[in-house]
Amino acid sequence: MDDKRMPDGIVLTEAQKRSRRHRSIAIALALVVLVVLFFAVTMVKGPAVLMRPM
């Protein structure tokens, strides 16, 4: 019997793996920028956000 079996599922090429990694990094950076933006806006508004009329 042959020990070299074909892997199950989809096998990505090196170019596809590199593209997926770059896309994941871009999404992570966008998420970090969004979190920093929300944090900055919260800090600029200050505690006045909590003292609003009901």
ModelCIF file with pLDDT and N, C-alpha, C, O atoms, coordinates in Angstrom:
data_MODEL
#
_entry.id   MODEL 
#
_entity.id                         1 
_entity.type                       polymer 
_entity.pdbx_number_of_molecules   1 
#
_entity_poly.entity_id                      1 
_entity_poly.type                           'polypeptide(L)' 
_entity_poly.nstd_linkage                   no 
_entity_poly.nstd_monomer                   no 
_entity_poly.pdbx_seq_one_letter_code       MDDKRMPDGIVLTEAQKRSRRHRSIAIALALVVLVVLFFAVTMVKGPAVLMRPM 
_entity_poly.pdbx_seq_one_letter_code_can   MDDKRMPDGIVLTEAQKRSRRHRSIAIALALVVLVVLFFAVTMVKGPAVLMRPM 
_entity_poly.pdbx_strand_id                 A 
#
loop_
_entity_poly_seq.entity_id 
_entity_poly_seq.num 
_entity_poly_seq.mon_id 
_entity_poly_seq.hetero 
1 1  MET n 
1 2  ASP n 
1 3  ASP n 
1 4  LYS n 
1 5  ARG n 
1 6  MET n 
1 7  PRO n 
1 8  ASP n 
1 9  GLY n 
1 10 ILE n 
1 11 VAL n 
1 12 LEU n 
1 13 THR n 
1 14 GLU n 
1 15 ALA n 
1 16 GLN n 
1 17 LYS n 
1 18 ARG n 
1 19 SER n 
1 20 ARG n 
1 21 ARG n 
1 22 HIS n 
1 23 ARG n 
1 24 SER n 
1 25 ILE n 
1 26 ALA n 
1 27 ILE n 
1 28 ALA n 
1 29 LEU n 
1 30 ALA n 
1 31 LEU n 
1 32 VAL n 
1 33 VAL n 
1 34 LEU n 
1 35 VAL n 
1 36 VAL n 
1 37 LEU n 
1 38 PHE n 
1 39 PHE n 
1 40 ALA n 
1 41 VAL n 
1 42 THR n 
1 43 MET n 
1 44 VAL n 
1 45 LYS n 
1 46 GLY n 
1 47 PRO n 
1 48 ALA n 
1 49 VAL n 
1 50 LEU n 
1 51 MET n 
1 52 ARG n 
1 53 PRO n 
1 54 MET n 
#
_struct_asym.id          A 
_struct_asym.entity_id   1 
#
loop_
_ma_qa_metric.id 
_ma_qa_metric.mode 
_ma_qa_metric.name 
_ma_qa_metric.software_group_id 
_ma_qa_metric.type 
1 global pLDDT . pLDDT 
2 local  pLDDT . pLDDT 
#
_ma_qa_metric_global.metric_id      1 
_ma_qa_metric_global.metric_value   85.81 
_ma_qa_metric_global.model_id       1 
_ma_qa_metric_global.ordinal_id     1 
#
loop_
_ma_qa_metric_local.label_asym_id 
_ma_qa_metric_local.label_comp_id 
_ma_qa_metric_local.label_seq_id 
_ma_qa_metric_local.metric_id 
_ma_qa_metric_local.metric_value 
_ma_qa_metric_local.model_id 
_ma_qa_metric_local.ordinal_id 
A MET 1  2 50.00 1 1  
A ASP 2  2 56.00 1 2  
A ASP 3  2 61.00 1 3  
A LYS 4  2 72.00 1 4  
A ARG 5  2 73.00 1 5  
A MET 6  2 70.00 1 6  
A PRO 7  2 70.00 1 7  
A ASP 8  2 80.00 1 8  
A GLY 9  2 88.00 1 9  
A ILE 10 2 90.00 1 10 
A VAL 11 2 91.00 1 11 
A LEU 12 2 91.00 1 12 
A THR 13 2 94.00 1 13 
A GLU 14 2 96.00 1 14 
A ALA 15 2 95.00 1 15 
A GLN 16 2 94.00 1 16 
A LYS 17 2 95.00 1 17 
A ARG 18 2 97.00 1 18 
A SER 19 2 96.00 1 19 
A ARG 20 2 95.00 1 20 
A ARG 21 2 97.00 1 21 
A HIS 22 2 98.00 1 22 
A ARG 23 2 98.00 1 23 
A SER 24 2 98.00 1 24 
A ILE 25 2 98.00 1 25 
A ALA 26 2 98.00 1 26 
A ILE 27 2 98.00 1 27 
A ALA 28 2 98.00 1 28 
A LEU 29 2 98.00 1 29 
A ALA 30 2 98.00 1 30 
A LEU 31 2 98.00 1 31 
A VAL 32 2 98.00 1 32 
A VAL 33 2 98.00 1 33 
A LEU 34 2 98.00 1 34 
A VAL 35 2 96.00 1 35 
A VAL 36 2 96.00 1 36 
A LEU 37 2 95.00 1 37 
A PHE 38 2 92.00 1 38 
A PHE 39 2 89.00 1 39 
A ALA 40 2 89.00 1 40 
A VAL 41 2 88.00 1 41 
A THR 42 2 85.00 1 42 
A MET 43 2 85.00 1 43 
A VAL 44 2 86.00 1 44 
A LYS 45 2 81.00 1 45 
A GLY 46 2 77.00 1 46 
A PRO 47 2 70.00 1 47 
A ALA 48 2 70.00 1 48 
A VAL 49 2 64.00 1 49 
A LEU 50 2 66.00 1 50 
A MET 51 2 71.00 1 51 
A ARG 52 2 69.00 1 52 
A PRO 53 2 73.00 1 53 
A MET 54 2 67.00 1 54 
#
loop_
_atom_site.group_PDB 
_atom_site.id 
_atom_site.type_symbol 
_atom_site.label_atom_id 
_atom_site.label_alt_id 
_atom_site.label_comp_id 
_atom_site.label_asym_id 
_atom_site.label_entity_id 
_atom_site.label_seq_id 
_atom_site.pdbx_PDB_ins_code 
_atom_site.Cartn_x 
_atom_site.Cartn_y 
_atom_site.Cartn_z 
_atom_site.occupancy 
_atom_site.B_iso_or_equiv 
_atom_site.pdbx_formal_charge 
_atom_site.auth_seq_id 
_atom_site.auth_comp_id 
_atom_site.auth_asym_id 
_atom_site.auth_atom_id 
_atom_site.pdbx_PDB_model_num 
ATOM 1   N N  . MET A 1 1  ? 0.837   -1.174 0.000  1.00 50.00 ? 1  MET A N  1 
ATOM 2   C CA . MET A 1 1  ? 0.000   0.000  0.000  1.00 50.00 ? 1  MET A CA 1 
ATOM 3   C C  . MET A 1 1  ? 0.886   1.242  0.000  1.00 50.00 ? 1  MET A C  1 
ATOM 4   O O  . MET A 1 1  ? 2.031   1.216  0.450  1.00 50.00 ? 1  MET A O  1 
ATOM 5   N N  . ASP A 1 2  ? 0.343   2.278  -0.495 1.00 56.00 ? 2  ASP A N  1 
ATOM 6   C CA . ASP A 1 2  ? 1.066   3.534  -0.600 1.00 56.00 ? 2  ASP A CA 1 
ATOM 7   C C  . ASP A 1 2  ? 0.725   4.427  0.589  1.00 56.00 ? 2  ASP A C  1 
ATOM 8   O O  . ASP A 1 2  ? -0.451  4.676  0.854  1.00 56.00 ? 2  ASP A O  1 
ATOM 9   N N  . ASP A 1 3  ? 1.747   4.916  1.315  1.00 61.00 ? 3  ASP A N  1 
ATOM 10  C CA . ASP A 1 3  ? 1.512   5.770  2.480  1.00 61.00 ? 3  ASP A CA 1 
ATOM 11  C C  . ASP A 1 3  ? 1.181   7.199  2.090  1.00 61.00 ? 3  ASP A C  1 
ATOM 12  O O  . ASP A 1 3  ? 0.690   7.961  2.922  1.00 61.00 ? 3  ASP A O  1 
ATOM 13  N N  . LYS A 1 4  ? 1.435   7.581  0.851  1.00 72.00 ? 4  LYS A N  1 
ATOM 14  C CA . LYS A 1 4  ? 1.172   8.953  0.402  1.00 72.00 ? 4  LYS A CA 1 
ATOM 15  C C  . LYS A 1 4  ? -0.272  9.046  -0.084 1.00 72.00 ? 4  LYS A C  1 
ATOM 16  O O  . LYS A 1 4  ? -0.582  8.722  -1.231 1.00 72.00 ? 4  LYS A O  1 
ATOM 17  N N  . ARG A 1 5  ? -1.132  9.489  0.800  1.00 73.00 ? 5  ARG A N  1 
ATOM 18  C CA . ARG A 1 5  ? -2.546  9.649  0.450  1.00 73.00 ? 5  ARG A CA 1 
ATOM 19  C C  . ARG A 1 5  ? -2.821  11.096 0.127  1.00 73.00 ? 5  ARG A C  1 
ATOM 20  O O  . ARG A 1 5  ? -2.137  11.994 0.618  1.00 73.00 ? 5  ARG A O  1 
ATOM 21  N N  . MET A 1 6  ? -3.813  11.318 -0.691 1.00 70.00 ? 6  MET A N  1 
ATOM 22  C CA . MET A 1 6  ? -4.238  12.675 -1.006 1.00 70.00 ? 6  MET A CA 1 
ATOM 23  C C  . MET A 1 6  ? -4.937  13.253 0.220  1.00 70.00 ? 6  MET A C  1 
ATOM 24  O O  . MET A 1 6  ? -5.774  12.581 0.822  1.00 70.00 ? 6  MET A O  1 
ATOM 25  N N  . PRO A 1 7  ? -4.606  14.499 0.604  1.00 70.00 ? 7  PRO A N  1 
ATOM 26  C CA . PRO A 1 7  ? -5.282  15.103 1.763  1.00 70.00 ? 7  PRO A CA 1 
ATOM 27  C C  . PRO A 1 7  ? -6.758  15.353 1.470  1.00 70.00 ? 7  PRO A C  1 
ATOM 28  O O  . PRO A 1 7  ? -7.152  15.615 0.333  1.00 70.00 ? 7  PRO A O  1 
ATOM 29  N N  . ASP A 1 8  ? -7.547  15.266 2.514  1.00 80.00 ? 8  ASP A N  1 
ATOM 30  C CA . ASP A 1 8  ? -8.988  15.512 2.371  1.00 80.00 ? 8  ASP A CA 1 
ATOM 31  C C  . ASP A 1 8  ? -9.252  17.001 2.269  1.00 80.00 ? 8  ASP A C  1 
ATOM 32  O O  . ASP A 1 8  ? -8.541  17.804 2.873  1.00 80.00 ? 8  ASP A O  1 
ATOM 33  N N  . GLY A 1 9  ? -10.254 17.369 1.520  1.00 88.00 ? 9  GLY A N  1 
ATOM 34  C CA . GLY A 1 9  ? -10.667 18.763 1.435  1.00 88.00 ? 9  GLY A CA 1 
ATOM 35  C C  . GLY A 1 9  ? -9.867  19.554 0.421  1.00 88.00 ? 9  GLY A C  1 
ATOM 36  O O  . GLY A 1 9  ? -9.221  18.992 -0.464 1.00 88.00 ? 9  GLY A O  1 
ATOM 37  N N  . ILE A 1 10 ? -9.922  20.866 0.566  1.00 90.00 ? 10 ILE A N  1 
ATOM 38  C CA . ILE A 1 10 ? -9.284  21.787 -0.363 1.00 90.00 ? 10 ILE A CA 1 
ATOM 39  C C  . ILE A 1 10 ? -7.859  22.063 0.096  1.00 90.00 ? 10 ILE A C  1 
ATOM 40  O O  . ILE A 1 10 ? -7.616  22.312 1.277  1.00 90.00 ? 10 ILE A O  1 
ATOM 41  N N  . VAL A 1 11 ? -6.930  22.019 -0.835 1.00 91.00 ? 11 VAL A N  1 
ATOM 42  C CA . VAL A 1 11 ? -5.536  22.339 -0.546 1.00 91.00 ? 11 VAL A CA 1 
ATOM 43  C C  . VAL A 1 11 ? -5.220  23.669 -1.215 1.00 91.00 ? 11 VAL A C  1 
ATOM 44  O O  . VAL A 1 11 ? -5.338  23.801 -2.433 1.00 91.00 ? 11 VAL A O  1 
ATOM 45  N N  . LEU A 1 12 ? -4.819  24.652 -0.421 1.00 91.00 ? 12 LEU A N  1 
ATOM 46  C CA . LEU A 1 12 ? -4.531  25.984 -0.948 1.00 91.00 ? 12 LEU A CA 1 
ATOM 47  C C  . LEU A 1 12 ? -3.105  26.061 -1.471 1.00 91.00 ? 12 LEU A C  1 
ATOM 48  O O  . LEU A 1 12 ? -2.195  25.423 -0.941 1.00 91.00 ? 12 LEU A O  1 
ATOM 49  N N  . THR A 1 13 ? -2.931  26.846 -2.511 1.00 94.00 ? 13 THR A N  1 
ATOM 50  C CA . THR A 1 13 ? -1.583  27.096 -3.020 1.00 94.00 ? 13 THR A CA 1 
ATOM 51  C C  . THR A 1 13 ? -0.906  28.116 -2.109 1.00 94.00 ? 13 THR A C  1 
ATOM 52  O O  . THR A 1 13 ? -1.553  28.743 -1.271 1.00 94.00 ? 13 THR A O  1 
ATOM 53  N N  . GLU A 1 14 ? 0.394   28.270 -2.283 1.00 96.00 ? 14 GLU A N  1 
ATOM 54  C CA . GLU A 1 14 ? 1.129   29.248 -1.471 1.00 96.00 ? 14 GLU A CA 1 
ATOM 55  C C  . GLU A 1 14 ? 0.612   30.668 -1.711 1.00 96.00 ? 14 GLU A C  1 
ATOM 56  O O  . GLU A 1 14 ? 0.542   31.465 -0.775 1.00 96.00 ? 14 GLU A O  1 
ATOM 57  N N  . ALA A 1 15 ? 0.254   30.987 -2.944 1.00 95.00 ? 15 ALA A N  1 
ATOM 58  C CA . ALA A 1 15 ? -0.281  32.318 -3.252 1.00 95.00 ? 15 ALA A CA 1 
ATOM 59  C C  . ALA A 1 15 ? -1.616  32.543 -2.545 1.00 95.00 ? 15 ALA A C  1 
ATOM 60  O O  . ALA A 1 15 ? -1.881  33.641 -2.056 1.00 95.00 ? 15 ALA A O  1 
ATOM 61  N N  . GLN A 1 16 ? -2.447  31.520 -2.490 1.00 94.00 ? 16 GLN A N  1 
ATOM 62  C CA . GLN A 1 16 ? -3.739  31.647 -1.812 1.00 94.00 ? 16 GLN A CA 1 
ATOM 63  C C  . GLN A 1 16 ? -3.555  31.779 -0.305 1.00 94.00 ? 16 GLN A C  1 
ATOM 64  O O  . GLN A 1 16 ? -4.267  32.544 0.346  1.00 94.00 ? 16 GLN A O  1 
ATOM 65  N N  . LYS A 1 17 ? -2.602  31.035 0.249  1.00 95.00 ? 17 LYS A N  1 
ATOM 66  C CA . LYS A 1 17 ? -2.322  31.151 1.684  1.00 95.00 ? 17 LYS A CA 1 
ATOM 67  C C  . LYS A 1 17 ? -1.808  32.548 2.016  1.00 95.00 ? 17 LYS A C  1 
ATOM 68  O O  . LYS A 1 17 ? -2.210  33.134 3.021  1.00 95.00 ? 17 LYS A O  1 
ATOM 69  N N  . ARG A 1 18 ? -0.922  33.083 1.179  1.00 97.00 ? 18 ARG A N  1 
ATOM 70  C CA . ARG A 1 18 ? -0.377  34.429 1.389  1.00 97.00 ? 18 ARG A CA 1 
ATOM 71  C C  . ARG A 1 18 ? -1.486  35.473 1.284  1.00 97.00 ? 18 ARG A C  1 
ATOM 72  O O  . ARG A 1 18 ? -1.537  36.415 2.074  1.00 97.00 ? 18 ARG A O  1 
ATOM 73  N N  . SER A 1 19 ? -2.368  35.300 0.307  1.00 96.00 ? 19 SER A N  1 
ATOM 74  C CA . SER A 1 19 ? -3.486  36.230 0.125  1.00 96.00 ? 19 SER A CA 1 
ATOM 75  C C  . SER A 1 19 ? -4.430  36.193 1.328  1.00 96.00 ? 19 SER A C  1 
ATOM 76  O O  . SER A 1 19 ? -4.893  37.235 1.790  1.00 96.00 ? 19 SER A O  1 
ATOM 77  N N  . ARG A 1 20 ? -4.710  34.999 1.827  1.00 95.00 ? 20 ARG A N  1 
ATOM 78  C CA . ARG A 1 20 ? -5.582  34.852 2.997  1.00 95.00 ? 20 ARG A CA 1 
ATOM 79  C C  . ARG A 1 20 ? -4.957  35.517 4.216  1.00 95.00 ? 20 ARG A C  1 
ATOM 80  O O  . ARG A 1 20 ? -5.650  36.177 4.990  1.00 95.00 ? 20 ARG A O  1 
ATOM 81  N N  . ARG A 1 21 ? -3.648  35.344 4.388  1.00 97.00 ? 21 ARG A N  1 
ATOM 82  C CA . ARG A 1 21 ? -2.961  35.957 5.529  1.00 97.00 ? 21 ARG A CA 1 
ATOM 83  C C  . ARG A 1 21 ? -3.002  37.475 5.445  1.00 97.00 ? 21 ARG A C  1 
ATOM 84  O O  . ARG A 1 21 ? -3.249  38.145 6.448  1.00 97.00 ? 21 ARG A O  1 
ATOM 85  N N  . HIS A 1 22 ? -2.760  38.027 4.252  1.00 98.00 ? 22 HIS A N  1 
ATOM 86  C CA . HIS A 1 22 ? -2.810  39.483 4.089  1.00 98.00 ? 22 HIS A CA 1 
ATOM 87  C C  . HIS A 1 22 ? -4.212  40.019 4.353  1.00 98.00 ? 22 HIS A C  1 
ATOM 88  O O  . HIS A 1 22 ? -4.368  41.077 4.962  1.00 98.00 ? 22 HIS A O  1 
ATOM 89  N N  . ARG A 1 23 ? -5.224  39.298 3.899  1.00 98.00 ? 23 ARG A N  1 
ATOM 90  C CA . ARG A 1 23 ? -6.603  39.719 4.130  1.00 98.00 ? 23 ARG A CA 1 
ATOM 91  C C  . ARG A 1 23 ? -6.928  39.680 5.621  1.00 98.00 ? 23 ARG A C  1 
ATOM 92  O O  . ARG A 1 23 ? -7.588  40.586 6.131  1.00 98.00 ? 23 ARG A O  1 
ATOM 93  N N  . SER A 1 24 ? -6.475  38.647 6.324  1.00 98.00 ? 24 SER A N  1 
ATOM 94  C CA . SER A 1 24 ? -6.716  38.537 7.766  1.00 98.00 ? 24 SER A CA 1 
ATOM 95  C C  . SER A 1 24 ? -6.029  39.671 8.522  1.00 98.00 ? 24 SER A C  1 
ATOM 96  O O  . SER A 1 24 ? -6.598  40.227 9.462  1.00 98.00 ? 24 SER A O  1 
ATOM 97  N N  . ILE A 1 25 ? -4.821  40.010 8.119  1.00 98.00 ? 25 ILE A N  1 
ATOM 98  C CA . ILE A 1 25 ? -4.106  41.115 8.763  1.00 98.00 ? 25 ILE A CA 1 
ATOM 99  C C  . ILE A 1 25 ? -4.822  42.433 8.518  1.00 98.00 ? 25 ILE A C  1 
ATOM 100 O O  . ILE A 1 25 ? -4.917  43.262 9.423  1.00 98.00 ? 25 ILE A O  1 
ATOM 101 N N  . ALA A 1 26 ? -5.328  42.639 7.301  1.00 98.00 ? 26 ALA A N  1 
ATOM 102 C CA . ALA A 1 26 ? -6.049  43.879 6.988  1.00 98.00 ? 26 ALA A CA 1 
ATOM 103 C C  . ALA A 1 26 ? -7.329  43.986 7.815  1.00 98.00 ? 26 ALA A C  1 
ATOM 104 O O  . ALA A 1 26 ? -7.655  45.067 8.304  1.00 98.00 ? 26 ALA A O  1 
ATOM 105 N N  . ILE A 1 27 ? -8.048  42.894 7.977  1.00 98.00 ? 27 ILE A N  1 
ATOM 106 C CA . ILE A 1 27 ? -9.269  42.905 8.790  1.00 98.00 ? 27 ILE A CA 1 
ATOM 107 C C  . ILE A 1 27 ? -8.934  43.187 10.249 1.00 98.00 ? 27 ILE A C  1 
ATOM 108 O O  . ILE A 1 27 ? -9.638  43.951 10.910 1.00 98.00 ? 27 ILE A O  1 
ATOM 109 N N  . ALA A 1 28 ? -7.869  42.580 10.753 1.00 98.00 ? 28 ALA A N  1 
ATOM 110 C CA . ALA A 1 28 ? -7.460  42.811 12.147 1.00 98.00 ? 28 ALA A CA 1 
ATOM 111 C C  . ALA A 1 28 ? -7.069  44.268 12.360 1.00 98.00 ? 28 ALA A C  1 
ATOM 112 O O  . ALA A 1 28 ? -7.438  44.867 13.369 1.00 98.00 ? 28 ALA A O  1 
ATOM 113 N N  . LEU A 1 29 ? -6.328  44.838 11.424 1.00 98.00 ? 29 LEU A N  1 
ATOM 114 C CA . LEU A 1 29 ? -5.940  46.249 11.556 1.00 98.00 ? 29 LEU A CA 1 
ATOM 115 C C  . LEU A 1 29 ? -7.158  47.167 11.519 1.00 98.00 ? 29 LEU A C  1 
ATOM 116 O O  . LEU A 1 29 ? -7.231  48.133 12.279 1.00 98.00 ? 29 LEU A O  1 
ATOM 117 N N  . ALA A 1 30 ? -8.109  46.871 10.642 1.00 98.00 ? 30 ALA A N  1 
ATOM 118 C CA . ALA A 1 30 ? -9.328  47.679 10.574 1.00 98.00 ? 30 ALA A CA 1 
ATOM 119 C C  . ALA A 1 30 ? -10.091 47.601 11.901 1.00 98.00 ? 30 ALA A C  1 
ATOM 120 O O  . ALA A 1 30 ? -10.628 48.603 12.373 1.00 98.00 ? 30 ALA A O  1 
ATOM 121 N N  . LEU A 1 31 ? -10.135 46.419 12.489 1.00 98.00 ? 31 LEU A N  1 
ATOM 122 C CA . LEU A 1 31 ? -10.817 46.251 13.773 1.00 98.00 ? 31 LEU A CA 1 
ATOM 123 C C  . LEU A 1 31 ? -10.112 47.034 14.878 1.00 98.00 ? 31 LEU A C  1 
ATOM 124 O O  . LEU A 1 31 ? -10.765 47.667 15.708 1.00 98.00 ? 31 LEU A O  1 
ATOM 125 N N  . VAL A 1 32 ? -8.793  46.990 14.889 1.00 98.00 ? 32 VAL A N  1 
ATOM 126 C CA . VAL A 1 32 ? -8.025  47.744 15.895 1.00 98.00 ? 32 VAL A CA 1 
ATOM 127 C C  . VAL A 1 32 ? -8.260  49.243 15.737 1.00 98.00 ? 32 VAL A C  1 
ATOM 128 O O  . VAL A 1 32 ? -8.443  49.952 16.727 1.00 98.00 ? 32 VAL A O  1 
ATOM 129 N N  . VAL A 1 33 ? -8.255  49.728 14.496 1.00 98.00 ? 33 VAL A N  1 
ATOM 130 C CA . VAL A 1 33 ? -8.504  51.151 14.248 1.00 98.00 ? 33 VAL A CA 1 
ATOM 131 C C  . VAL A 1 33 ? -9.891  51.542 14.739 1.00 98.00 ? 33 VAL A C  1 
ATOM 132 O O  . VAL A 1 33 ? -10.059 52.608 15.331 1.00 98.00 ? 33 VAL A O  1 
ATOM 133 N N  . LEU A 1 34 ? -10.875 50.702 14.503 1.00 98.00 ? 34 LEU A N  1 
ATOM 134 C CA . LEU A 1 34 ? -12.242 50.986 14.951 1.00 98.00 ? 34 LEU A CA 1 
ATOM 135 C C  . LEU A 1 34 ? -12.324 51.043 16.479 1.00 98.00 ? 34 LEU A C  1 
ATOM 136 O O  . LEU A 1 34 ? -12.975 51.928 17.035 1.00 98.00 ? 34 LEU A O  1 
ATOM 137 N N  . VAL A 1 35 ? -11.667 50.105 17.149 1.00 96.00 ? 35 VAL A N  1 
ATOM 138 C CA . VAL A 1 35 ? -11.672 50.089 18.619 1.00 96.00 ? 35 VAL A CA 1 
ATOM 139 C C  . VAL A 1 35 ? -10.994 51.343 19.165 1.00 96.00 ? 35 VAL A C  1 
ATOM 140 O O  . VAL A 1 35 ? -11.498 51.966 20.100 1.00 96.00 ? 35 VAL A O  1 
ATOM 141 N N  . VAL A 1 36 ? -9.850  51.716 18.583 1.00 96.00 ? 36 VAL A N  1 
ATOM 142 C CA . VAL A 1 36 ? -9.142  52.918 19.025 1.00 96.00 ? 36 VAL A CA 1 
ATOM 143 C C  . VAL A 1 36 ? -9.991  54.154 18.776 1.00 96.00 ? 36 VAL A C  1 
ATOM 144 O O  . VAL A 1 36 ? -10.014 55.061 19.608 1.00 96.00 ? 36 VAL A O  1 
ATOM 145 N N  . LEU A 1 37 ? -10.684 54.210 17.657 1.00 95.00 ? 37 LEU A N  1 
ATOM 146 C CA . LEU A 1 37 ? -11.559 55.343 17.351 1.00 95.00 ? 37 LEU A CA 1 
ATOM 147 C C  . LEU A 1 37 ? -12.686 55.458 18.377 1.00 95.00 ? 37 LEU A C  1 
ATOM 148 O O  . LEU A 1 37 ? -12.959 56.551 18.873 1.00 95.00 ? 37 LEU A O  1 
ATOM 149 N N  . PHE A 1 38 ? -13.343 54.343 18.702 1.00 92.00 ? 38 PHE A N  1 
ATOM 150 C CA . PHE A 1 38 ? -14.408 54.363 19.705 1.00 92.00 ? 38 PHE A CA 1 
ATOM 151 C C  . PHE A 1 38 ? -13.864 54.792 21.061 1.00 92.00 ? 38 PHE A C  1 
ATOM 152 O O  . PHE A 1 38 ? -14.504 55.571 21.768 1.00 92.00 ? 38 PHE A O  1 
ATOM 153 N N  . PHE A 1 39 ? -12.696 54.295 21.426 1.00 89.00 ? 39 PHE A N  1 
ATOM 154 C CA . PHE A 1 39 ? -12.087 54.656 22.702 1.00 89.00 ? 39 PHE A CA 1 
ATOM 155 C C  . PHE A 1 39 ? -11.762 56.148 22.742 1.00 89.00 ? 39 PHE A C  1 
ATOM 156 O O  . PHE A 1 39 ? -12.009 56.812 23.749 1.00 89.00 ? 39 PHE A O  1 
ATOM 157 N N  . ALA A 1 40 ? -11.209 56.678 21.647 1.00 89.00 ? 40 ALA A N  1 
ATOM 158 C CA . ALA A 1 40 ? -10.856 58.095 21.590 1.00 89.00 ? 40 ALA A CA 1 
ATOM 159 C C  . ALA A 1 40 ? -12.099 58.977 21.689 1.00 89.00 ? 40 ALA A C  1 
ATOM 160 O O  . ALA A 1 40 ? -12.091 59.987 22.392 1.00 89.00 ? 40 ALA A O  1 
ATOM 161 N N  . VAL A 1 41 ? -13.145 58.604 21.001 1.00 88.00 ? 41 VAL A N  1 
ATOM 162 C CA . VAL A 1 41 ? -14.385 59.390 21.061 1.00 88.00 ? 41 VAL A CA 1 
ATOM 163 C C  . VAL A 1 41 ? -14.949 59.363 22.474 1.00 88.00 ? 41 VAL A C  1 
ATOM 164 O O  . VAL A 1 41 ? -15.436 60.382 22.966 1.00 88.00 ? 41 VAL A O  1 
ATOM 165 N N  . THR A 1 42 ? -14.890 58.222 23.124 1.00 85.00 ? 42 THR A N  1 
ATOM 166 C CA . THR A 1 42 ? -15.384 58.109 24.501 1.00 85.00 ? 42 THR A CA 1 
ATOM 167 C C  . THR A 1 42 ? -14.564 58.993 25.442 1.00 85.00 ? 42 THR A C  1 
ATOM 168 O O  . THR A 1 42 ? -15.126 59.653 26.316 1.00 85.00 ? 42 THR A O  1 
ATOM 169 N N  . MET A 1 43 ? -13.251 59.009 25.270 1.00 85.00 ? 43 MET A N  1 
ATOM 170 C CA . MET A 1 43 ? -12.399 59.829 26.121 1.00 85.00 ? 43 MET A CA 1 
ATOM 171 C C  . MET A 1 43 ? -12.639 61.326 25.875 1.00 85.00 ? 43 MET A C  1 
ATOM 172 O O  . MET A 1 43 ? -12.604 62.119 26.815 1.00 85.00 ? 43 MET A O  1 
ATOM 173 N N  . VAL A 1 44 ? -12.880 61.711 24.625 1.00 86.00 ? 44 VAL A N  1 
ATOM 174 C CA . VAL A 1 44 ? -13.120 63.124 24.309 1.00 86.00 ? 44 VAL A CA 1 
ATOM 175 C C  . VAL A 1 44 ? -14.446 63.583 24.905 1.00 86.00 ? 44 VAL A C  1 
ATOM 176 O O  . VAL A 1 44 ? -14.541 64.691 25.432 1.00 86.00 ? 44 VAL A O  1 
ATOM 177 N N  . LYS A 1 45 ? -15.463 62.741 24.825 1.00 81.00 ? 45 LYS A N  1 
ATOM 178 C CA . LYS A 1 45 ? -16.766 63.105 25.391 1.00 81.00 ? 45 LYS A CA 1 
ATOM 179 C C  . LYS A 1 45 ? -16.710 63.166 26.906 1.00 81.00 ? 45 LYS A C  1 
ATOM 180 O O  . LYS A 1 45 ? -17.409 63.971 27.520 1.00 81.00 ? 45 LYS A O  1 
ATOM 181 N N  . GLY A 1 46 ? -15.901 62.340 27.505 1.00 77.00 ? 46 GLY A N  1 
ATOM 182 C CA . GLY A 1 46 ? -15.701 62.358 28.957 1.00 77.00 ? 46 GLY A CA 1 
ATOM 183 C C  . GLY A 1 46 ? -16.898 61.847 29.729 1.00 77.00 ? 46 GLY A C  1 
ATOM 184 O O  . GLY A 1 46 ? -17.757 61.161 29.175 1.00 77.00 ? 46 GLY A O  1 
ATOM 185 N N  . PRO A 1 47 ? -16.955 62.181 31.015 1.00 70.00 ? 47 PRO A N  1 
ATOM 186 C CA . PRO A 1 47 ? -18.032 61.656 31.865 1.00 70.00 ? 47 PRO A CA 1 
ATOM 187 C C  . PRO A 1 47 ? -19.389 62.303 31.573 1.00 70.00 ? 47 PRO A C  1 
ATOM 188 O O  . PRO A 1 47 ? -20.399 61.874 32.130 1.00 70.00 ? 47 PRO A O  1 
ATOM 189 N N  . ALA A 1 48 ? -19.432 63.312 30.722 1.00 70.00 ? 48 ALA A N  1 
ATOM 190 C CA . ALA A 1 48 ? -20.704 63.953 30.380 1.00 70.00 ? 48 ALA A CA 1 
ATOM 191 C C  . ALA A 1 48 ? -21.659 62.971 29.701 1.00 70.00 ? 48 ALA A C  1 
ATOM 192 O O  . ALA A 1 48 ? -22.873 63.178 29.703 1.00 70.00 ? 48 ALA A O  1 
ATOM 193 N N  . VAL A 1 49 ? -21.117 61.917 29.129 1.00 64.00 ? 49 VAL A N  1 
ATOM 194 C CA . VAL A 1 49 ? -21.957 60.904 28.501 1.00 64.00 ? 49 VAL A CA 1 
ATOM 195 C C  . VAL A 1 49 ? -22.900 60.279 29.515 1.00 64.00 ? 49 VAL A C  1 
ATOM 196 O O  . VAL A 1 49 ? -24.034 59.938 29.179 1.00 64.00 ? 49 VAL A O  1 
ATOM 197 N N  . LEU A 1 50 ? -22.438 60.123 30.767 1.00 66.00 ? 50 LEU A N  1 
ATOM 198 C CA . LEU A 1 50 ? -23.252 59.480 31.782 1.00 66.00 ? 50 LEU A CA 1 
ATOM 199 C C  . LEU A 1 50 ? -24.223 60.442 32.461 1.00 66.00 ? 50 LEU A C  1 
ATOM 200 O O  . LEU A 1 50 ? -25.152 59.990 33.130 1.00 66.00 ? 50 LEU A O  1 
ATOM 201 N N  . MET A 1 51 ? -24.037 61.758 32.310 1.00 71.00 ? 51 MET A N  1 
ATOM 202 C CA . MET A 1 51 ? -24.884 62.724 32.992 1.00 71.00 ? 51 MET A CA 1 
ATOM 203 C C  . MET A 1 51 ? -25.837 63.397 32.002 1.00 71.00 ? 51 MET A C  1 
ATOM 204 O O  . MET A 1 51 ? -25.715 64.585 31.705 1.00 71.00 ? 51 MET A O  1 
ATOM 205 N N  . ARG A 1 52 ? -26.760 62.626 31.514 1.00 69.00 ? 52 ARG A N  1 
ATOM 206 C CA . ARG A 1 52 ? -27.741 63.182 30.572 1.00 69.00 ? 52 ARG A CA 1 
ATOM 207 C C  . ARG A 1 52 ? -29.117 63.127 31.200 1.00 69.00 ? 52 ARG A C  1 
ATOM 208 O O  . ARG A 1 52 ? -29.366 62.282 32.060 1.00 69.00 ? 52 ARG A O  1 
ATOM 209 N N  . PRO A 1 53 ? -30.017 64.009 30.791 1.00 73.00 ? 53 PRO A N  1 
ATOM 210 C CA . PRO A 1 53 ? -31.370 63.991 31.378 1.00 73.00 ? 53 PRO A CA 1 
ATOM 211 C C  . PRO A 1 53 ? -32.130 62.734 30.969 1.00 73.00 ? 53 PRO A C  1 
ATOM 212 O O  . PRO A 1 53 ? -31.954 62.207 29.870 1.00 73.00 ? 53 PRO A O  1 
ATOM 213 N N  . MET A 1 54 ? -32.958 62.281 31.857 1.00 67.00 ? 54 MET A N  1 
ATOM 214 C CA . MET A 1 54 ? -33.752 61.089 31.595 1.00 67.00 ? 54 MET A CA 1 
ATOM 215 C C  . MET A 1 54 ? -35.041 61.437 30.925 1.00 67.00 ? 54 MET A C  1 
ATOM 216 O O  . MET A 1 54 ? -35.841 60.550 30.627 1.00 67.00 ? 54 MET A O  1 
#
